[in-house]
């Protein structure tokens, strides 16, 4: 994109298993705390996996009324909370903005799965007229974007990206392009997911994707470790405010970082497995670096997709080596999924939020539970094992790699 406008990040909001604000989340991550716990929201006695990154004690009425919340699935409730945090953090007053120059782009991998489960029970146990008239407005993937726009009266671009675990990063990337190209001035963007449900958990159990460390669940998510045995399913939301740089400066906004580059590819290989050599992910990183217009040696930190599965961690490590060469051993790489688990469509947004805080604080959260790096993942790479690392960070890169072969990469720079 030639002559693209600069894009600032001016607001952060999140709901995760570990914390319900960006500041608290970053502090907990850097302290090496885990948000993984036994699942309490439904009966797990017959499941081979009985833990996850479950958001506990979430009170949506801190943000919206009880009546409003009843018309939303949990994934939308999370997004509303994160969006309202982000807007408040940004200091924006939308009554002073052109509503057609502000939009929403919040993605999800699965959408309202709990609503589908609940209404299907009604259908089978009662009869069709007992299915709720709010079923479709609650379950549809674009419900989060739609409800956020309604909350603030925004009339610009409003869409939902669905690309599995890359949904959050794709959403932010596409929102970035919309501002950079001059079509919007402000975008509320990110990802949200609430798939930690009976059928959601059962599906991933059947696919043999999850760690089964029921007796040691705090240490179950262990990206790049030689003893990793699968990812930990989680839920949550991350939302960021993107704003045209001069617009943000004019109103005196705090700028966490500048969003510089976005790259996206697909493996075109397998519906769940990545290309073994990570070529698709590598190309997404290369595209993002080119879009940012920086030398690859300037990247200080990578927030890895790092799911703790055998195939993902090997492919991503290979991709990092192939893109950065010798510089792969100078930069720092960590996976915050070691603390949070994998929140699917929300994860890329939460992780870019973490990158903003890394730049702000000059502190890199650790990959907890990483006790011995898998030789195939390359022990020479600094995966920031076990303890946070102080380091001045000017440029970060965040990877999201999703089922379907979707790869998305975002680059931030210090302002």
C-alpha positions as CSV (number, residue, x, y, z in Angstrom):
1,X,0.0,0.0,0.0
2,X,1.6,3.3,-1.1
3,X,1.2,6.5,0.8
4,X,-0.6,4.7,3.6
5,X,-1.6,6.7,6.7
6,X,0.0,6.0,10.0
7,X,-2.1,4.0,12.5
8,X,-1.8,4.3,16.3
9,X,-3.1,2.1,19.1
10,X,-4.8,4.2,21.7
11,X,-6.9,1.9,23.8
12,X,-6.7,-1.6,25.2
13,X,-9.3,-3.9,26.8
14,X,-9.5,-7.6,27.6
15,X,-11.3,-10.4,29.4
16,X,-9.1,-13.5,30.1
17,X,-8.9,-16.4,32.5
18,X,-6.1,-14.5,34.2
19,X,-7.3,-11.0,34.5
20,X,-10.0,-8.5,33.3
21,X,-7.9,-5.5,32.3
22,X,-4.8,-5.0,30.2
23,X,-2.6,-3.8,33.1
24,X,-3.6,-6.6,35.4
25,X,-3.1,-9.1,32.7
26,X,0.4,-8.0,31.9
27,X,1.4,-7.9,35.5
28,X,0.1,-11.5,36.0
29,X,1.8,-12.7,32.9
30,X,5.2,-11.2,33.9
31,X,4.8,-12.8,37.3
32,X,4.5,-16.2,35.7
33,X,1.0,-16.8,36.9
34,X,-1.3,-19.3,35.3
35,X,-5.0,-18.8,34.5
36,X,-5.6,-22.5,33.9
37,X,-8.1,-24.2,36.3
38,X,-10.6,-27.0,36.6
39,X,-13.7,-26.4,34.5
40,X,-16.7,-25.5,36.7
41,X,-19.3,-24.3,34.2
42,X,-20.5,-27.8,33.3
43,X,-20.2,-31.4,34.3
44,X,-16.8,-32.7,33.1
45,X,-16.8,-36.1,34.8
46,X,-17.0,-38.0,31.5
47,X,-14.4,-35.9,29.7
48,X,-10.7,-37.1,29.2
49,X,-9.7,-33.4,29.7
50,X,-11.2,-31.6,32.7
51,X,-9.4,-28.2,32.8
52,X,-9.0,-25.1,30.7
53,X,-8.6,-21.3,30.6
54,X,-12.1,-20.6,32.0
55,X,-13.1,-17.1,32.8
56,X,-14.5,-17.3,36.3
57,X,-16.7,-14.7,38.2
58,X,-17.3,-12.7,35.1
59,X,-20.0,-10.1,35.8
60,X,-21.2,-8.5,32.5
61,X,-23.5,-6.2,34.4
62,X,-20.4,-4.1,35.3
63,X,-20.6,-3.0,31.6
64,X,-24.2,-3.4,30.3
65,X,-27.6,-4.0,31.9
66,X,-28.8,-7.5,32.7
67,X,-31.6,-7.1,30.1
68,X,-29.1,-6.3,27.4
69,X,-26.9,-9.2,28.4
70,X,-29.7,-11.7,28.1
71,X,-29.8,-11.0,24.3
72,X,-26.1,-11.9,23.9
73,X,-24.1,-15.1,23.9
74,X,-21.1,-15.3,26.2
75,X,-18.7,-14.5,23.4
76,X,-20.4,-11.2,22.7
77,X,-20.6,-10.4,26.4
78,X,-16.8,-10.8,26.6
79,X,-16.3,-8.6,23.5
80,X,-18.6,-5.9,24.9
81,X,-16.6,-5.8,28.2
82,X,-13.3,-5.6,26.4
83,X,-14.5,-3.0,23.9
84,X,-15.9,-0.8,26.7
85,X,-12.6,-1.0,28.6
86,X,-10.7,-0.1,25.4
87,X,-12.9,2.9,24.6
88,X,-12.6,4.2,28.1
89,X,-8.8,3.7,28.0
90,X,-8.6,5.6,24.8
91,X,-10.5,8.6,26.1
92,X,-12.6,8.8,22.9
93,X,-15.9,10.6,22.9
94,X,-17.8,9.3,19.9
95,X,-20.4,12.1,20.2
96,X,-17.6,14.3,18.8
97,X,-16.7,12.0,16.0
98,X,-18.1,11.4,12.5
99,X,-19.9,8.0,13.0
100,X,-19.3,7.1,9.4
101,X,-15.6,7.4,9.9
102,X,-15.5,5.0,12.8
103,X,-16.2,1.2,12.6
104,X,-15.9,-2.1,14.3
105,X,-14.1,-5.3,13.2
106,X,-14.2,-8.0,15.9
107,X,-13.6,-11.6,14.8
108,X,-14.4,-15.0,16.3
109,X,-13.4,-18.5,15.4
110,X,-16.7,-20.2,16.4
111,X,-19.2,-17.6,17.6
112,X,-22.2,-18.5,19.7
113,X,-21.7,-22.1,20.3
114,X,-23.3,-22.1,23.8
115,X,-26.4,-20.6,22.3
116,X,-26.6,-23.3,19.7
117,X,-26.2,-26.0,22.4
118,X,-28.9,-24.5,24.6
119,X,-31.5,-24.0,21.8
120,X,-30.8,-27.5,20.4
121,X,-31.7,-28.9,23.8
122,X,-35.0,-26.9,23.7
123,X,-35.7,-28.2,20.2
124,X,-35.2,-31.8,21.2
125,X,-36.8,-31.8,24.6
126,X,-39.8,-29.5,23.8
127,X,-40.8,-28.5,20.3
128,X,-39.8,-25.9,17.6
129,X,-41.9,-23.0,19.0
130,X,-39.9,-23.1,22.2
131,X,-36.6,-22.2,20.4
132,X,-35.8,-18.6,21.4
133,X,-36.5,-15.8,18.9
134,X,-33.2,-14.3,20.0
135,X,-31.3,-17.5,18.9
136,X,-29.9,-16.2,15.7
137,X,-29.0,-12.7,17.0
138,X,-27.2,-14.4,19.8
139,X,-25.3,-17.1,17.9
140,X,-24.2,-15.2,14.7
141,X,-20.5,-14.5,14.5
142,X,-21.0,-10.8,13.8
143,X,-23.1,-10.3,16.9
144,X,-20.1,-8.8,18.8
145,X,-19.3,-6.2,16.1
146,X,-23.0,-5.3,15.7
147,X,-23.6,-4.8,19.4
148,X,-20.5,-2.8,19.9
149,X,-21.5,-0.5,17.0
150,X,-24.9,-0.1,18.6
151,X,-23.4,0.8,21.9
152,X,-21.5,3.7,20.4
153,X,-23.7,4.6,17.5
154,X,-21.0,3.8,14.9
155,X,-22.0,3.6,11.3
156,X,-18.7,2.9,9.4
157,X,-17.3,-0.4,8.3
158,X,-18.7,-3.2,10.5
159,X,-17.8,-6.8,9.7
160,X,-16.6,-10.0,11.4
161,X,-13.6,-12.1,10.3
162,X,-13.9,-15.8,10.9
163,X,-10.5,-17.6,10.3
164,X,-10.2,-19.9,13.3
165,X,-7.2,-19.1,15.6
166,X,-6.1,-16.2,13.3
167,X,-9.5,-14.4,13.5
168,X,-8.3,-11.8,16.0
169,X,-5.1,-10.9,14.1
170,X,-6.9,-10.9,10.8
171,X,-9.5,-8.5,12.2
172,X,-6.9,-6.1,13.5
173,X,-4.9,-6.3,10.2
174,X,-8.0,-5.6,8.1
175,X,-9.0,-2.7,10.4
176,X,-5.4,-1.4,10.1
177,X,-5.7,-1.4,6.3
178,X,-9.1,0.4,6.4
179,X,-7.5,3.3,8.4
180,X,-4.2,3.3,6.5
181,X,-6.1,3.6,3.1
182,X,-8.1,6.6,4.3
183,X,-11.5,5.0,4.6
184,X,-11.8,5.2,8.4
185,X,-10.3,7.2,11.2
186,X,-11.1,4.9,14.1
187,X,-11.7,1.2,14.4
188,X,-12.7,-0.8,17.4
189,X,-11.1,-4.2,16.6
190,X,-10.0,-7.5,18.1
191,X,-11.3,-11.0,18.7
192,X,-13.6,-12.9,21.1
193,X,-14.4,-16.5,21.9
194,X,-16.4,-18.6,24.4
195,X,-16.0,-22.1,23.0
196,X,-15.2,-23.7,26.4
197,X,-18.6,-25.5,26.3
198,X,-19.7,-29.2,26.4
199,X,-19.5,-29.7,22.7
200,X,-16.6,-27.4,22.2
201,X,-14.4,-29.3,24.7
202,X,-15.7,-32.7,23.5
203,X,-14.8,-31.8,19.9
204,X,-11.2,-30.9,20.7
205,X,-10.9,-33.9,23.0
206,X,-12.0,-36.2,20.1
207,X,-9.5,-34.5,17.8
208,X,-6.7,-35.4,20.3
209,X,-5.6,-31.7,20.2
210,X,-5.6,-31.1,24.0
211,X,-3.2,-31.7,26.8
212,X,-4.5,-34.4,29.1
213,X,-2.5,-33.4,32.2
214,X,-5.5,-33.5,34.5
215,X,-3.4,-34.0,37.6
216,X,-0.9,-31.3,36.7
217,X,-3.0,-28.7,34.8
218,X,-1.1,-25.7,35.9
219,X,1.9,-27.1,33.9
220,X,-0.1,-28.4,31.0
221,X,0.5,-25.6,28.5
222,X,4.2,-25.8,27.8
223,X,5.1,-24.4,24.4
224,X,8.3,-25.5,22.8
225,X,9.0,-27.9,25.6
226,X,10.1,-31.5,24.7
227,X,7.3,-32.9,26.9
228,X,4.4,-30.9,25.5
229,X,1.3,-32.9,24.7
230,X,-1.3,-30.5,23.3
231,X,-2.9,-27.1,23.9
232,X,-5.2,-25.9,26.6
233,X,-8.6,-24.7,25.5
234,X,-9.5,-21.2,26.8
235,X,-12.0,-18.4,26.4
236,X,-11.9,-14.6,26.5
237,X,-11.6,-11.4,24.4
238,X,-9.1,-8.8,23.4
239,X,-10.1,-5.4,21.9
240,X,-7.9,-2.5,20.7
241,X,-8.6,1.0,19.5
242,X,-6.9,1.8,16.2
243,X,-6.8,5.4,15.3
244,X,-5.3,7.4,12.4
245,X,-2.1,8.8,13.9
246,X,-2.7,12.5,13.4
247,X,-6.2,12.2,14.6
248,X,-4.9,10.6,17.8
249,X,-2.2,13.3,18.2
250,X,-4.6,16.1,17.6
251,X,-6.8,15.1,20.5
252,X,-3.8,14.4,22.8
253,X,-4.4,10.6,23.1
254,X,-2.0,8.3,24.8
255,X,-0.4,6.1,22.1
256,X,0.7,2.7,23.2
257,X,2.4,1.8,19.9
258,X,2.2,2.3,16.1
259,X,0.8,-0.6,14.1
260,X,3.3,-0.7,11.2
261,X,2.7,-3.9,9.2
262,X,0.3,-6.7,8.4
263,X,1.0,-9.9,6.5
264,X,-1.4,-12.8,5.8
265,X,-1.1,-16.1,3.9
266,X,-2.5,-19.5,3.8
267,X,-0.7,-22.9,3.8
268,X,-3.0,-24.5,1.2
269,X,-2.0,-27.8,2.7
270,X,-4.2,-29.3,5.4
271,X,-7.4,-28.3,7.3
272,X,-5.7,-28.6,10.7
273,X,-2.0,-29.3,10.4
274,X,0.5,-26.6,9.4
275,X,3.0,-26.9,6.6
276,X,5.8,-28.9,8.4
277,X,8.5,-26.4,7.4
278,X,6.4,-23.4,8.4
279,X,6.7,-21.9,4.9
280,X,3.2,-20.2,5.1
281,X,3.9,-18.6,8.4
282,X,7.3,-17.5,7.3
283,X,5.9,-15.8,4.2
284,X,3.3,-14.0,6.4
285,X,6.1,-12.7,8.6
286,X,8.0,-11.6,5.5
287,X,5.0,-9.8,4.1
288,X,4.4,-8.0,7.4
289,X,8.0,-6.9,7.7
290,X,7.9,-5.5,4.1
291,X,4.6,-3.8,4.8
292,X,6.2,-2.2,7.9
293,X,9.2,-1.0,5.8
294,X,11.8,-2.0,8.4
295,X,14.8,-4.3,8.4
296,X,14.0,-7.7,9.9
297,X,17.0,-7.2,12.3
298,X,15.0,-4.5,14.0
299,X,12.5,-6.9,15.5
300,X,13.2,-7.3,19.2
301,X,10.4,-9.6,20.4
302,X,8.1,-12.1,18.9
303,X,4.9,-13.1,20.6
304,X,4.7,-16.6,19.2
305,X,1.5,-18.5,18.3
306,X,3.1,-21.2,20.5
307,X,0.2,-23.5,21.2
308,X,2.0,-26.3,22.9
309,X,1.2,-28.8,20.2
310,X,3.9,-30.9,18.5
311,X,3.2,-29.7,15.0
312,X,2.6,-26.0,15.6
313,X,5.7,-25.4,17.7
314,X,8.0,-27.2,15.3
315,X,6.6,-25.4,12.3
316,X,6.7,-21.9,13.9
317,X,10.2,-22.4,15.2
318,X,11.3,-23.4,11.7
319,X,9.6,-20.3,10.2
320,X,11.3,-18.0,12.7
321,X,14.7,-19.5,11.8
322,X,14.1,-19.3,8.1
323,X,12.9,-15.7,8.2
324,X,15.4,-14.2,10.6
325,X,18.5,-16.3,10.0
326,X,21.2,-15.5,12.6
327,X,19.0,-12.7,14.0
328,X,16.7,-15.5,15.3
329,X,19.2,-16.0,18.1
330,X,19.3,-12.3,19.0
331,X,15.6,-11.6,19.5
332,X,13.3,-12.9,22.2
333,X,10.4,-15.2,21.6
334,X,7.7,-16.2,24.2
335,X,4.3,-17.7,24.2
336,X,1.7,-16.2,26.6
337,X,-0.5,-19.2,25.9
338,X,1.6,-21.0,28.5
339,X,-0.2,-18.9,31.1
340,X,-3.6,-18.3,29.4
341,X,-4.3,-21.3,27.2
342,X,-5.5,-20.9,23.7
343,X,-8.6,-18.7,23.2
344,X,-8.9,-19.5,19.5
345,X,-10.4,-16.4,17.7
346,X,-9.6,-14.1,20.6
347,X,-5.9,-15.1,21.1
348,X,-4.3,-12.9,18.4
349,X,-6.0,-9.8,19.8
350,X,-5.0,-10.6,23.4
351,X,-1.4,-11.2,22.3
352,X,-1.1,-8.0,20.3
353,X,-2.4,-6.2,23.4
354,X,0.5,-7.9,25.3
355,X,2.9,-6.6,22.7
356,X,1.7,-3.1,23.4
357,X,2.5,-3.5,27.0
358,X,5.9,-5.1,26.2
359,X,6.9,-1.9,24.3
360,X,5.5,0.3,27.1
361,X,7.1,-1.6,30.0
362,X,10.4,-2.9,28.4
363,X,9.6,-6.2,30.0
364,X,8.9,-9.5,28.2
365,X,6.5,-12.1,29.8
366,X,7.9,-15.6,30.0
367,X,7.0,-18.9,28.5
368,X,6.2,-20.7,31.7
369,X,6.5,-24.5,32.1
370,X,9.3,-24.5,29.5
371,X,11.8,-26.7,31.4
372,X,13.7,-28.2,28.4
373,X,13.4,-26.9,24.9
374,X,12.6,-29.5,22.3
375,X,15.8,-30.0,20.2
376,X,13.8,-29.7,17.0
377,X,12.5,-26.3,18.1
378,X,16.1,-25.1,18.4
379,X,17.4,-24.5,21.9
380,X,19.5,-21.6,20.6
381,X,16.4,-19.4,20.3
382,X,15.6,-17.4,23.4
383,X,12.1,-18.6,24.3
384,X,12.2,-16.6,27.6
385,X,11.7,-19.7,29.8
386,X,10.1,-19.5,33.2
387,X,10.9,-15.9,34.1
388,X,10.1,-12.5,32.6
389,X,13.0,-10.7,30.9
390,X,13.9,-7.0,31.0
391,X,14.7,-5.7,27.6
392,X,14.3,-2.5,25.7
393,X,11.8,-3.3,22.9
394,X,11.2,-1.0,19.9
395,X,9.6,-3.4,17.5
396,X,7.4,-6.5,18.1
397,X,5.9,-9.1,15.9
398,X,2.9,-11.2,16.7
399,X,2.0,-14.5,15.0
400,X,-1.4,-16.2,14.7
401,X,-1.7,-19.5,12.9
402,X,-5.2,-21.1,12.5
403,X,-6.9,-24.2,11.4
404,X,-7.6,-24.0,7.6
405,X,-3.9,-23.0,7.2
406,X,-4.6,-19.3,8.0
407,X,-1.5,-17.3,8.9
408,X,-1.6,-13.7,10.1
409,X,1.3,-11.5,11.4
410,X,1.2,-8.0,12.9
411,X,4.2,-5.6,13.6
412,X,4.2,-2.9,16.2
413,X,6.7,-0.1,16.7
414,X,7.5,2.2,19.6
415,X,6.4,5.8,19.2
